[in-house]
């Protein structure tokens, strides 16, 4: 009999002994590293901060602790059912990577500069410049519409410092990429871009020391951090921005499909759909980024985690569409090849997600190559000595001392 079992927090019961979490203990208000669930409040708190935990059956107070994953048999919804009041379209890549990359680079650089200026103004007590926000996102939206891979690459190249700024940039790009996958019209892509940019804007009015803390926060401190939602809503309303989809992304991006989120504990279809999208991109960008209290995880691992959380934290249909949008190995992912070489994914084939184009950075001995070359794994399936050539694993962004931000094409 297994002594330790993985249990989603939606299935926790009193008497279970929680031995470990799905995140560092310091990332939660729990002071004891291992405890028995004695009250409903214990379960509520775990649901607030964790998606799943590990239960030690030998220390639990129940005679027989078993995993009882709730059966979720709700009807599946098509894209058109999800967006019944929209006319959806099918986007096609109409620009090759080589042509799109410099345009994407200019678009993302302009957007990054715009974010920096806007957020600095807000930090100094000035209002949010809505006109500048709208103007800043347009080139990025156009680039993703033509070919999303270049902007996705650049989203993966974010710097580690100024997390709130970089997170806003990444979330905006991921949101538009998902909107494109869903077939949403450009007006909606614009809403997603702006919402992704602004859903954490309230953090600019939260004590930076709390946001950067690498220790366990007190309940009061967690309440202050969670207060960024209300602060963000007020800032959006004061700016005169009347877009209800953007406002929903700001107000409800921490709600969860099973009702375990905040600030209102909404669940399922009660969460506005643009907020459901915001929740996914917020989570994905966060866990694939370096933060003060957690290292980034590889994109392929993040995708697996999102898949585990579908219909628990996030609506399954939207998770699956997001995976289709960004792929198992998004552009900018470090991977190890079966040859022993280390490469970075440059572009994907949307019909062959496991065989993208990659740029080799390290030789089989993990030394920098003297001449960088690009391999199209869709067409090049063997090494020079006839051995199969595949991706064997994705790597952390700083594996083997590689500085992803220094990579240029």
Secondary structure by P-SEA (a helix, b strand, c coil): cccbbbbccccccccccccccccccccccccccccccccaaaaaaaaacccbbbbccccccccbbbbbccccccccccccccccccbbbbbccccccccaaaaaaaaaaaaaaaaaaaaaaaaacccccaaaaaaaaaaaaaaaaacaaaaaaaaaaccccaaaaaaaaaaaaaaaaaaaaacccaaaaaaaaaaaacccccccccccccccccccccaaaaaaaaaaaaaaaaaaaaaccccaaaaaaaccccccccccccccccccccccaaaaaaaaaaaaaaaaccccccccccaaaaaaaaaaaccccccaaaaaaaaaacccccccbbbbccccbbbbbcccccccccccbbbbccccccccccbbbbbcccccccccccccccccccccccccccccccccc
